[in-house]
Amino acid sequence: MSAPSFPQRSPLVGTAAALGAVPERLRPVLWRGDQMDSAVGRALPTGFVALDAQLPGAGWPRRTLTELLLPHPGIGEIRLLGPCLTAMQRQGRLVMLFDPPAKLSAQALAQLGFDVAQLLVVHTRARVIPGSDSLWAFEQALKSGHVGGVLAWLPPRLRADRLRRLQLAAQAHDGPAFVLREWAAQQRPTAVPLRLALRAGGADRLELKILKRRGPPLASPIVLTLPPVLSDALREQAWRRQRDMAQPAPQVVEPHAHEPSRVGGPTRSSRVDATPLLAATFISLV
């Protein structure tokens, strides 16, 4: 009589069971791809509850880069990052801005809670110099360990090895480090563990799509209400214009009427006095 046969158990079943039985004390150092990274101690609150709920650690990470992809500057990225960066300033830590693409509005930044006099703005790409490395200053700031928060507008079509080098440097930076890149970069891989795509969602509204995170995919975008920088009358005007643009009836659109005029500030149609930064420290490395 032949011996009874038993069904073969797949090794994957045992592996899954073993991972499910991981002791609680090991969970902070062991991350599974189908679970959200729970490194709460390394995260900083974003100031937006809906966004914190979808980020690993419930906030912006430390000791790593956060990559933000924009169709164009001035859609609300400064207002998105404002709560975190101003918190760094309140702790007495330095905030540095590298290569902003337009003049910064001191009035709008102050309204968001920034101490304008304590901002350090570094310009490295005022002129294109063959063979120069415009990211050297940004990399050194990350490696120094003496900066609270950094925000850098990176040059377009940045090579993957240069981004990887910045990511390695960010491991020495005990604070948030944000890099802003062009919208088309989402078609290319990244070494950065957190990548978000930003798009305007209307007046004082921002739509975020999480393209990469240490956690399961997020199918739906997040819509945030940003702190207003326009008066009530101008905000109502912006809403009416947004509604009219959504209608199919033909209309005449003024060229560049909806493009941002200043990073972090109001649009050109707002007619708000966008006073340039007078008290902040500027450094030119060209």
Secondary structure, 3 states (H helix, E strand, C coil): CCCCCCCCCCHHHHHHHHHHCCCHHHHHHCCCCCCCCCCHHHEECCCCHHHHCCCHHHCEECCCEEEEEECCCCCCHHHHHHHHHHHHHHCCCCEEEECCCCCEEHHHHHHCCCCHHHEEEEECCCCCCCCCCCCHHHHHHHHHCCCCEEEEECCCCCCHHHHHHHHHHHHHCCCCEEEEEEHHHHHCCCCCCEEEEEEECCCCEEEEEEEECCCCCCCCCEEEECCCCCCHHHHHHHHHHHHHHHCCCCCCCCCCCCCECCECCCEHHHCCCCCECCCCEEEECC
